[in-house]
Amino acid sequence: MTFLSLLVFSPLLGIGLLAWVRKTETNMIQWIGTAATVPPLLLSLFAFIQSVRGFPLERLDEAHHWVRLADFPFLTDAAYVIRYELGIDGLSLLFIVLTAVLGTLAAVASLLVNEEKKGYFMWLLALEVGMLGVFAAANFIWFFFFLEVTLVAMFLLVGKWGGFERERAAYSYLLYNGLGSALLLVVIAVLVARTGTANFALLGDMLHHPVAEGQLIAPLTSEARHWLLGGLLLAFAFKLPAVPLHRWLIRVHVEAPPPVVMLHAGVLLKIAAYGMIRFGIGLFPDEFHAFAGVIAALGVVNILYGALLALRQHEVKHVLAYSSVSHMGVVLVGLGALNEAGIQGAIFQSIAHGLIAALSFLLVGVLADRWGTTDIRRLGGLTASMPVFSGYLLTAALALLGLPGLAGFVGEFTAFLGLFAKKPILAAVGALGLIFAAAYSLKAVLNVTFGRAPGSQPPAGQSEPREAVADLRMNEAVPAFILVALIVAVGVYPQLLAGQLAAALETMMNGLGG
């Protein structure tokens, strides 16, 4: 097994070991489940370090013959051959590292999960395999396969281990993301039928280079390309999600177990952003110009809609859910700018929000475990009994509002810098969302940690918590510290990400003609 295959599939070893452990041995299950996330973490960090030192990532690519879909004598030997292909570049490597880091931290945070822990960890590890595979896949067939693994794993994790309305949340997730997957499958089928290949690199050559276009099995007109790109963007809009396709996200963020939401908000939402960049801009750069204005406008709608609704919430999970809608709008704003600053900002925002959202939901899990509620109206003055927790929660809020020196600022500033260069009026309207972000994040955190705003007393019949509770435990403090350290590192030294993106961004800008 080569390096990338080992990185992607190593969590399966944990699933195999867990199959032989009794359900009652919860400590052993926790140790095995957490340990199984360590190999991809170490391998991804090793690849990242080697890349920083100048190692060419293309040397890690692997390809093996898998299946031939059709055998026509008048076509080339490579036509309709689906290969097992994995490959990474600077862009996918960043998302793989993000997935591996959050996978391990979510496993550590899963100490709070007590119900049927064996099945929980087996599906959590399956989810990690799917997420790693999505970013490492080098052709559409394997990308779709790994994407569907994440769909099934998330559905079961939400539906089995979620909150009171977990089944409604799970089926809502399945319906919306299933529609997105179905649309994506149609686009993939058309592309494979017309080109004879699912390989990303070959598709790019065939769609853009005049000489390679002659290898197309059937022609793709300009109108057909626009329709394909439109279908591709709509498919990922379901998964991002873009307003008004966002209702499923709110339910999942509220009902899913906090460690699972760490991965959902931190990684799964970013698959949509990755897909828009990798396939939208990568395969259809010329046609993408026609959609740029609509994408930027949708991004502004996401930002303002999510921020305004977050202001009205009395539940921390609802605040963070609408915050995710708003912050993913920044990704759309950067893509809609369609210049180097905007695209780089979209990628920065994806990584930054992944870290910040993971930290936020880690702390939400602690809050729910200690008090049995995350209703802001029933909480207040936690600095007295949980000072360390309150400090981390304030840090998460400052990162959400985009404080300079933290990761959130880098993505938001760069994305809006790109949009101001192209559409200054639209960018100015969208920037209002940044002001609202400061309002909703600080309002929620200050009410929870230092007291309440006037008029926000607990509802009738509900009492506020008064008894002393434990502050962050070691299994909670360590992941929180690591996430804060990464948020600060990216905010202070964004070149940590930019250096890996240089080659990928140059290729994209050449394709866009800029």
C-alpha positions as CSV (number, residue, x, y, z in Angstrom):
1,M,0.0,0.0,0.0
2,T,1.4,3.4,-1.0
3,F,1.6,6.6,1.0
4,L,-1.8,8.2,0.0
5,S,-3.7,4.9,0.2
6,L,-2.2,4.4,3.7
7,L,-3.2,7.9,4.7
8,V,-6.8,7.6,3.5
9,F,-7.6,4.0,4.6
10,S,-5.6,3.7,7.8
11,P,-8.7,4.4,10.0
12,L,-10.1,1.2,8.7
13,L,-7.7,-0.7,10.9
14,G,-9.4,0.9,13.9
15,I,-12.8,-0.2,12.6
16,G,-11.4,-3.8,12.2
17,L,-10.1,-3.8,15.8
18,L,-13.3,-2.3,17.2
19,A,-15.3,-5.1,15.6
20,W,-13.6,-7.5,18.1
21,V,-14.1,-5.4,21.2
22,R,-17.1,-5.9,23.4
23,K,-19.6,-3.0,23.6
24,T,-19.2,-2.8,27.4
25,E,-15.5,-2.0,27.2
26,T,-16.0,1.7,26.7
27,N,-12.5,2.7,27.8
28,M,-10.9,0.3,25.3
29,I,-13.2,1.6,22.6
30,Q,-12.3,5.2,23.3
31,W,-8.6,4.4,23.2
32,I,-8.8,2.4,19.9
33,G,-11.1,4.9,18.3
34,T,-8.8,7.8,19.1
35,A,-5.6,5.9,18.2
36,A,-7.0,5.0,14.8
37,T,-7.1,8.7,13.9
38,V,-3.5,9.2,14.7
39,P,-1.9,7.5,11.6
40,P,-3.6,9.9,9.1
41,L,-2.7,12.8,11.3
42,L,1.0,11.9,11.4
43,L,1.1,11.0,7.7
44,S,-0.6,14.3,6.6
45,L,1.7,16.4,8.9
46,F,4.7,14.6,7.4
47,A,3.5,15.3,3.9
48,F,2.9,19.0,4.8
49,I,6.4,19.3,6.3
50,Q,8.0,17.7,3.3
51,S,6.0,19.9,1.0
52,V,7.3,23.0,2.9
53,R,10.8,21.7,2.4
54,G,10.3,21.5,-1.3
55,F,9.2,17.9,-1.9
56,P,7.2,17.6,-5.1
57,L,3.7,16.4,-4.1
58,E,3.0,14.8,-7.5
59,R,5.5,12.1,-6.6
60,L,2.9,10.8,-4.1
61,D,0.3,10.3,-6.9
62,E,-0.8,6.7,-7.5
63,A,-3.0,5.1,-10.2
64,H,-4.0,1.5,-10.8
65,H,-6.4,0.0,-13.3
66,W,-9.8,-0.8,-11.8
67,V,-12.6,-1.3,-14.3
68,R,-13.4,-0.8,-18.0
69,L,-16.9,0.4,-18.6
70,A,-16.9,-0.2,-22.3
71,D,-14.6,-1.7,-25.0
72,F,-15.0,-0.1,-28.4
73,P,-12.4,-0.8,-31.1
74,F,-12.6,2.7,-32.6
75,L,-11.7,4.4,-29.3
76,T,-8.4,4.6,-27.5
77,D,-7.4,2.1,-24.9
78,A,-7.8,4.7,-22.2
79,A,-11.4,5.5,-23.0
80,Y,-14.1,4.5,-20.5
81,V,-11.4,3.0,-18.2
82,I,-12.0,4.0,-14.5
83,R,-8.8,3.8,-12.5
84,Y,-8.1,3.8,-8.8
85,E,-6.4,7.2,-8.7
86,L,-5.2,9.3,-5.7
87,G,-3.2,12.5,-5.9
88,I,-2.7,15.7,-3.9
89,D,-1.4,19.2,-4.5
90,G,-1.0,22.2,-2.3
91,L,-4.8,22.9,-2.2
92,S,-5.9,19.4,-1.3
93,L,-3.1,18.9,1.2
94,L,-4.3,21.8,3.3
95,F,-7.8,20.3,3.5
96,I,-6.3,16.8,4.2
97,V,-4.3,18.2,7.1
98,L,-7.4,20.1,8.4
99,T,-9.4,16.8,8.2
100,A,-6.7,14.8,10.0
101,V,-6.3,17.3,12.8
102,L,-10.0,17.7,13.4
103,G,-10.6,14.0,13.2
104,T,-8.2,13.3,16.1
105,L,-9.5,16.2,18.2
106,A,-13.1,15.1,17.6
107,A,-12.2,11.6,18.7
108,V,-10.7,12.9,21.9
109,A,-13.8,15.0,22.5
110,S,-16.0,12.0,22.0
111,L,-15.2,11.0,25.5
112,L,-18.5,12.8,26.3
113,V,-20.4,10.3,24.1
114,N,-21.6,7.3,26.2
115,E,-24.4,5.6,24.3
116,E,-23.3,2.6,22.1
117,K,-19.8,3.9,21.8
118,K,-18.6,1.0,19.7
119,G,-20.9,1.8,16.8
120,Y,-20.3,5.5,17.2
121,F,-16.6,5.2,16.7
122,M,-16.8,2.8,13.8
123,W,-19.0,5.3,11.9
124,L,-16.8,8.2,13.0
125,L,-13.8,6.5,11.5
126,A,-15.7,5.7,8.4
127,L,-16.6,9.3,8.1
128,E,-12.9,10.2,8.4
129,V,-12.0,7.8,5.6
130,G,-14.6,9.4,3.4
131,M,-13.4,12.9,4.1
132,L,-9.8,12.1,3.5
133,G,-10.7,10.3,0.3
134,V,-12.7,13.2,-1.1
135,F,-9.6,15.5,-0.9
136,A,-7.2,12.8,-2.1
137,A,-9.3,11.5,-5.1
138,A,-7.9,12.2,-8.5
139,N,-10.9,11.3,-10.5
140,F,-14.6,12.0,-10.3
141,I,-15.7,8.4,-9.7
142,W,-13.6,8.0,-6.6
143,F,-14.5,11.5,-5.5
144,F,-18.2,10.6,-5.7
145,F,-17.6,7.3,-3.9
146,F,-15.9,8.9,-0.9
147,L,-18.5,11.7,-0.9
148,E,-21.3,9.1,-0.5
149,V,-19.3,7.4,2.3
150,T,-19.5,10.7,4.2
151,L,-23.2,11.0,3.4
152,V,-24.1,7.6,4.9
153,A,-21.8,8.0,7.9
154,M,-23.1,11.4,8.8
155,F,-26.7,10.2,8.4
156,L,-26.2,7.4,10.9
157,L,-24.2,9.5,13.3
158,V,-26.9,12.2,13.4
159,G,-29.8,9.8,13.4
160,K,-28.5,7.4,16.0
161,W,-26.5,9.6,18.4
162,G,-28.1,13.0,17.9
163,G,-30.5,15.0,20.1
164,F,-34.3,14.9,20.6
165,E,-35.2,15.6,17.0
166,R,-32.2,13.6,15.6
167,E,-34.3,11.6,13.1
168,R,-35.8,14.7,11.5
169,A,-32.3,16.3,11.3
170,A,-30.8,13.1,9.8
171,Y,-33.5,12.8,7.1
172,S,-33.3,16.5,6.3
173,Y,-29.5,16.1,5.9
174,L,-30.1,13.0,3.7
175,L,-32.7,14.7,1.5
176,Y,-30.8,17.9,0.7
177,N,-27.4,16.4,0.4
178,G,-28.9,13.5,-1.6
179,L,-30.3,15.9,-4.1
180,G,-26.9,17.6,-4.4
181,S,-25.3,14.2,-4.9
182,A,-27.8,13.2,-7.5
183,L,-27.2,16.4,-9.5
184,L,-23.5,15.9,-9.2
185,L,-23.8,12.3,-10.5
186,V,-25.6,13.6,-13.6
187,V,-22.8,16.1,-14.3
188,I,-20.2,13.3,-13.8
189,A,-22.1,10.9,-16.1
190,V,-22.3,13.5,-18.9
191,L,-18.6,14.4,-18.6
192,V,-17.5,10.8,-18.6
193,A,-19.8,9.9,-21.5
194,R,-18.6,12.8,-23.6
195,T,-14.9,12.5,-22.8
196,G,-14.4,8.8,-21.9
197,T,-12.4,9.7,-18.7
198,A,-13.1,10.7,-15.1
199,N,-9.6,11.9,-14.4
200,F,-9.4,15.5,-13.3
201,A,-6.2,16.3,-15.2
202,L,-7.3,14.7,-18.5
203,L,-10.7,16.4,-18.2
204,G,-9.0,19.8,-17.8
205,D,-6.9,19.2,-20.9
206,M,-9.7,17.9,-23.0
207,L,-12.0,20.8,-22.1
208,H,-9.5,23.6,-22.5
209,H,-6.7,22.8,-25.0
210,P,-7.6,22.8,-28.7
211,V,-5.4,19.8,-29.5
212,A,-6.9,17.8,-26.7
213,E,-10.4,18.8,-27.5
214,G,-10.1,16.7,-30.6
215,Q,-10.0,13.6,-28.4
216,L,-13.6,14.2,-27.2
217,I,-15.8,11.3,-28.0
218,A,-18.7,13.7,-28.5
219,P,-18.5,17.5,-28.7
220,L,-19.3,19.8,-25.7
221,T,-20.8,23.0,-26.9
222,S,-20.5,26.3,-25.0
223,E,-24.1,26.0,-24.0
224,A,-23.6,22.5,-22.7
225,R,-20.6,23.6,-20.7
226,H,-22.6,26.3,-19.1
227,W,-25.3,23.8,-18.1
228,L,-22.8,21.4,-16.7
229,L,-21.1,24.1,-14.6
230,G,-24.5,25.4,-13.5
231,G,-25.4,21.8,-12.3
232,L,-22.1,21.4,-10.6
233,L,-22.4,24.7,-8.7
234,L,-26.0,23.9,-7.7
235,A,-25.0,20.5,-6.5
236,F,-22.4,22.0,-4.2
237,A,-24.8,24.9,-3.2
238,F,-26.9,22.2,-1.5
239,K,-23.8,21.0,0.5
240,L,-22.3,24.4,1.3
241,P,-25.1,25.4,1.9
242,A,-26.3,28.5,0.1
243,V,-29.5,30.3,1.1
244,P,-32.3,29.2,0.7
245,L,-31.0,25.6,0.8
246,H,-29.7,26.0,4.3
247,R,-32.4,24.7,6.7
248,W,-30.9,21.2,7.0
249,L,-27.7,22.7,8.3
250,I,-29.5,24.4,11.3
251,R,-31.1,21.1,12.3
252,V,-27.8,19.1,12.0
253,H,-25.8,21.7,14.0
254,V,-28.4,21.6,16.7
255,E,-29.1,17.9,16.9
256,A,-25.9,16.1,16.1
257,P,-23.4,15.3,18.8
258,P,-20.9,18.1,19.3
259,P,-17.8,16.0,18.2
260,V,-19.7,15.1,15.0
261,V,-20.6,18.8,14.4
262,M,-16.9,19.6,14.8
263,L,-16.3,17.5,11.7
264,H,-19.4,18.6,9.9
265,A,-18.9,22.3,10.3
266,G,-15.1,22.0,10.2
267,V,-14.7,19.7,7.2
268,L,-17.9,18.6,5.4
269,L,-19.1,22.1,4.6
270,K,-15.6,22.7,3.1
271,I,-16.0,19.9,0.6
272,A,-18.5,22.1,-1.2
273,A,-16.1,25.0,-1.3
274,Y,-13.3,22.6,-2.4
275,G,-15.6,21.3,-5.2
276,M,-16.5,24.7,-6.5
277,I,-12.8,25.6,-6.7
278,R,-11.4,22.3,-7.9
279,F,-14.1,21.5,-10.5
280,G,-15.9,24.8,-11.1
281,I,-12.9,27.0,-11.7
282,G,-10.5,24.1,-12.5
283,L,-12.6,22.5,-15.3
284,F,-14.8,25.4,-16.5
285,P,-12.7,28.6,-16.0
286,D,-14.2,30.4,-19.0
287,E,-17.8,29.6,-18.2
288,F,-17.2,30.5,-14.5
289,H,-17.1,34.2,-15.4
290,A,-20.8,34.1,-16.3
291,F,-21.7,32.8,-12.8
292,A,-19.3,35.0,-10.8
293,G,-21.8,37.9,-10.2
294,V,-24.5,35.5,-9.0
295,I,-22.1,33.7,-6.8
296,A,-20.9,36.9,-5.2
297,A,-24.5,38.1,-4.7
298,L,-25.5,34.8,-3.1
299,G,-22.4,35.1,-0.8
300,V,-23.6,38.6,0.4
301,V,-27.1,37.2,1.0
302,N,-25.6,34.3,3.0
303,I,-23.5,36.7,5.1
304,L,-26.3,39.1,6.0
305,Y,-29.1,36.5,6.4
306,G,-27.0,34.3,8.6
307,A,-25.7,37.2,10.7
308,L,-29.1,38.8,11.2
309,L,-30.7,35.6,12.3
310,A,-27.8,34.7,14.6
311,L,-28.5,38.0,16.4
312,R,-32.1,36.8,17.2
313,Q,-31.2,33.4,18.7
314,H,-31.3,32.4,22.4
315,E,-29.6,29.1,21.9
316,V,-25.8,28.9,21.5
317,K,-26.1,26.1,18.9
318,H,-28.5,28.2,16.8
319,V,-26.1,31.1,17.0
320,L,-23.3,29.0,15.7
321,A,-25.4,27.3,13.1
322,Y,-26.5,30.6,11.5
323,S,-22.9,31.8,12.0
324,S,-21.8,29.0,9.7
325,V,-24.3,30.1,7.1
326,S,-22.9,33.6,7.3
327,H,-19.2,32.6,7.2
328,M,-19.7,30.2,4.3
329,G,-21.0,33.3,2.5
330,V,-17.6,34.7,2.7
331,V,-16.3,31.7,0.7
332,L,-18.9,32.5,-2.0
333,V,-17.9,36.2,-1.9
334,G,-14.2,35.2,-2.6
335,L,-15.1,32.9,-5.4
336,G,-17.4,35.5,-7.0
337,A,-14.6,38.0,-7.0
338,L,-12.8,35.6,-9.4
339,N,-9.3,37.1,-8.8
340,E,-6.3,35.8,-7.0
341,A,-7.1,37.7,-3.8
342,G,-10.7,36.5,-3.8
343,I,-9.9,32.8,-4.5
344,Q,-7.1,32.8,-1.9
345,G,-9.5,34.4,0.6
346,A,-12.1,31.7,-0.1
347,I,-9.6,29.0,0.7
348,F,-8.2,30.9,3.8
349,Q,-11.8,31.3,5.0
350,S,-12.6,27.6,4.6
351,I,-9.5,26.6,6.6
352,A,-10.1,29.3,9.3
353,H,-13.8,28.6,9.7
354,G,-13.0,24.9,10.0
355,L,-10.7,25.5,13.0
356,I,-13.0,28.2,14.6
357,A,-16.2,26.1,14.2
358,A,-14.4,23.0,15.6
359,L,-13.3,25.0,18.7
360,S,-16.8,26.5,19.1
361,F,-18.6,23.2,19.0
362,L,-16.1,21.6,21.3
363,L,-16.9,24.2,23.9
364,V,-20.7,23.8,23.2
365,G,-20.3,20.1,24.0
366,V,-18.6,21.0,27.3
367,L,-21.4,23.5,28.1
368,A,-24.1,20.9,27.4
369,D,-22.3,18.3,29.5
370,R,-21.9,20.5,32.5
371,W,-25.3,22.3,32.6
372,G,-27.5,20.1,30.5
373,T,-28.5,23.1,28.3
374,T,-27.1,25.6,25.9
375,D,-29.9,28.0,26.2
376,I,-28.4,31.5,26.8
377,R,-31.3,32.5,28.9
378,R,-30.5,29.8,31.4
379,L,-26.8,30.5,31.6
380,G,-24.8,33.4,33.0
381,G,-21.8,34.3,35.1
382,L,-19.8,31.2,34.2
383,T,-16.5,33.0,34.7
384,A,-16.8,32.4,38.4
385,S,-17.0,28.6,38.2
386,M,-15.4,28.0,34.7
387,P,-12.8,30.7,34.1
388,V,-10.6,28.6,31.7
389,F,-13.7,27.6,29.7
390,S,-14.9,31.2,29.6
391,G,-11.5,32.4,28.3
392,Y,-11.6,29.8,25.4
393,L,-15.2,30.8,24.6
394,L,-14.2,34.4,24.4
395,T,-11.3,33.5,22.1
396,A,-13.7,31.6,19.8
397,A,-16.0,34.6,19.7
398,L,-13.2,37.0,18.8
399,A,-12.1,34.6,16.1
400,L,-15.7,34.4,14.7
401,L,-15.9,38.2,14.5
402,G,-12.6,38.3,12.5
403,L,-10.3,40.0,15.1
404,P,-6.9,40.8,13.4
405,G,-4.2,38.3,14.5
406,L,-6.7,35.4,14.4
407,A,-7.4,33.1,11.5
408,G,-10.9,34.5,10.7
409,F,-9.5,37.9,9.9
410,V,-7.2,36.6,7.2
411,G,-9.9,34.9,5.2
412,E,-12.5,37.6,5.5
413,F,-10.1,40.4,4.7
414,T,-8.6,38.7,1.6
415,A,-12.0,37.6,0.2
416,F,-13.5,41.1,0.6
417,L,-10.3,42.7,-0.8
418,G,-10.9,40.6,-3.9
419,L,-14.5,41.6,-4.2
420,F,-13.9,45.3,-3.6
421,A,-11.5,45.2,-6.6
422,K,-14.4,43.9,-8.8
423,K,-17.7,44.9,-7.3
424,P,-17.1,47.6,-4.6
425,I,-20.8,48.4,-3.9
426,L,-21.7,44.7,-3.4
427,A,-18.6,44.3,-1.2
428,A,-19.6,47.3,0.9
429,V,-23.1,45.8,1.5
430,G,-21.6,42.4,2.4
431,A,-19.1,44.0,4.8
432,L,-22.1,45.0,7.0
433,G,-22.2,41.3,8.0
434,L,-18.9,41.6,9.7
435,I,-20.3,44.2,12.0
436,F,-23.3,41.9,12.8
437,A,-20.8,39.1,13.4
438,A,-19.2,41.1,16.2
439,A,-22.7,41.8,17.6
440,Y,-24.0,38.3,17.7
441,S,-20.8,36.6,18.8
442,L,-20.0,39.0,21.7
443,K,-23.7,39.2,22.8
444,A,-23.9,35.4,23.1
445,V,-20.5,34.9,24.8
446,L,-20.9,37.8,27.2
447,N,-24.3,36.7,28.3
448,V,-23.0,33.2,29.0
449,T,-19.8,34.1,30.7
450,F,-20.3,37.5,32.5
451,G,-24.1,37.8,32.9
452,R,-27.1,38.8,30.9
453,A,-28.3,41.6,28.8
454,P,-31.2,43.5,30.3
455,G,-34.6,41.8,29.7
456,S,-33.1,38.4,28.9
457,Q,-34.2,36.7,32.1
458,P,-34.9,32.9,32.2
459,P,-38.3,31.9,30.9
460,A,-41.0,31.3,33.5
461,G,-40.5,28.0,35.3
462,Q,-36.8,27.7,34.4
463,S,-34.1,28.3,36.8
464,E,-30.6,29.5,36.2
465,P,-27.6,27.2,37.1
466,R,-26.0,28.2,40.4
467,E,-24.1,25.1,41.6
468,A,-20.4,24.9,41.1
469,V,-19.2,22.7,38.2
470,A,-15.8,21.5,36.9
471,D,-13.9,23.6,34.5
472,L,-12.3,22.1,31.4
473,R,-10.9,18.7,31.9
474,M,-7.7,17.5,30.3
475,N,-9.4,15.7,27.4
476,E,-11.2,19.0,26.6
477,A,-8.5,21.5,27.4
478,V,-5.9,19.9,25.1
479,P,-8.0,20.0,22.0
480,A,-9.1,23.5,22.8
481,F,-5.5,24.6,23.3
482,I,-4.4,23.0,20.0
483,L,-7.2,24.7,18.1
484,V,-6.5,28.1,19.6
485,A,-2.8,27.7,18.8
486,L,-3.6,26.9,15.1
487,I,-6.1,29.8,14.9
488,V,-3.4,32.2,16.2
489,A,-0.7,30.6,14.0
490,V,-2.7,31.0,10.8
491,G,-3.8,34.6,11.8
492,V,-0.3,35.7,12.7
493,Y,1.5,33.9,9.9
494,P,-0.9,33.3,6.9
495,Q,2.1,32.4,4.7
496,L,1.8,29.0,6.4
497,L,-1.1,28.4,4.1
498,A,-0.2,30.8,1.2
499,G,3.1,29.0,0.5
500,Q,1.3,25.7,-0.2
501,L,-1.3,27.4,-2.4
502,A,1.0,29.4,-4.6
503,A,1.3,26.8,-7.4
504,A,-2.4,25.9,-7.4
505,L,-3.4,29.5,-7.4
506,E,-1.1,30.2,-10.3
507,T,-2.6,27.4,-12.3
508,M,-6.1,28.6,-11.6
509,M,-5.3,32.2,-12.5
510,N,-3.7,31.1,-15.8
511,G,-6.9,29.1,-16.6
512,L,-9.0,32.2,-15.8
513,G,-6.9,34.3,-18.1
514,G,-5.7,36.5,-15.2
